[in-house]
Amino acid sequence: MTVSDKKLQRAIDTLKESGVRITPQRHAVLDYLLNSMVHPTADEIYKALEGRFPNMSVATVYNNLRVLREIGLVRELTYGDSSSRFDCNTTDHYHIICEECDKIVDFHYPTLDEVESLAEQVTGFKVSHHRLELYGVCEECQKVAAATKQ
């Protein structure tokens, strides 16, 4: 059994424990997310799966993503005015976002627990969570820009 298969089986077990039915569409959305490294939008997931499920609607994808998010199997990423993107990696990590093509890449760095603690001390807030986003231009977009200048 591959690492991807093990992740999928653990996710399916979580769905079963939560009392959520595992429909073919829900299974396909989950499988797609677990194997996707690009943090897809709901529309991208729909387009990737519509050939296998011609009767599936975009609403079905959104409903499945909502269920997966509520159970904690998927994280919804909202950045600016663009569409939400979805991430199956629910461990603590950060993202770097290309300002040209909107690609999102995981960026692993030790968690910033000391920042949360300091913020609590300084403000009196009880911090629930934080998120760190880095912005720039990805390598592919840099190459396109360099080729255009020549």
Secondary structure in CASP SS format (residue, H / E / C, confidence):
PFRMAT SS
TARGET T0000
AUTHOR 0000-0000-0000
METHOD secondary structure of the structure
MODEL  1
M C 1.00
T C 1.00
V H 1.00
S H 1.00
D H 1.00
K H 1.00
K H 1.00
L H 1.00
Q H 1.00
R H 1.00
A H 1.00
I H 1.00
D H 1.00
T H 1.00
L H 1.00
K H 1.00
E H 1.00
S C 1.00
G C 1.00
V C 1.00
R C 1.00
I C 1.00
T C 1.00
P H 1.00
Q H 1.00
R H 1.00
H H 1.00
A H 1.00
V H 1.00
L H 1.00
D H 1.00
Y H 1.00
L H 1.00
L H 1.00
N H 1.00
S C 1.00
M C 1.00
V C 1.00
H C 1.00
P C 1.00
T E 1.00
A H 1.00
D H 1.00
E H 1.00
I H 1.00
Y H 1.00
K H 1.00
A H 1.00
L H 1.00
E C 1.00
G C 1.00
R C 1.00
F C 1.00
P C 1.00
N C 1.00
M C 1.00
S C 1.00
V H 1.00
A H 1.00
T H 1.00
V H 1.00
Y H 1.00
N H 1.00
N H 1.00
L H 1.00
R H 1.00
V H 1.00
L H 1.00
R H 1.00
E H 1.00
I H 1.00
G C 1.00
L C 1.00
V C 1.00
R E 1.00
E E 1.00
L E 1.00
T C 1.00
Y C 1.00
G C 1.00
D C 1.00
S C 1.00
S C 1.00
S C 1.00
R E 1.00
F E 1.00
D E 1.00
C C 1.00
N C 1.00
T C 1.00
T C 1.00
D C 1.00
H C 1.00
Y E 1.00
H E 1.00
I E 1.00
I E 1.00
C E 1.00
E C 1.00
E C 1.00
C C 1.00
D C 1.00
K C 1.00
I E 1.00
V E 1.00
D E 1.00
F E 1.00
H C 1.00
Y C 1.00
P C 1.00
T C 1.00
L C 1.00
D H 1.00
E H 1.00
V H 1.00
E H 1.00
S H 1.00
L H 1.00
A H 1.00
E H 1.00
Q H 1.00
V H 1.00
T H 1.00
G C 1.00
F C 1.00
K C 1.00
V C 1.00
S C 1.00
H C 1.00
H C 1.00
R C 1.00
L C 1.00
E E 1.00
L E 1.00
Y E 1.00
G E 1.00
V C 1.00
C C 1.00
E H 1.00
E H 1.00
C H 1.00
Q H 1.00
K H 1.00
V H 1.00
A H 1.00
A H 1.00
A H 1.00
T H 1.00
K H 1.00
Q C 1.00
END
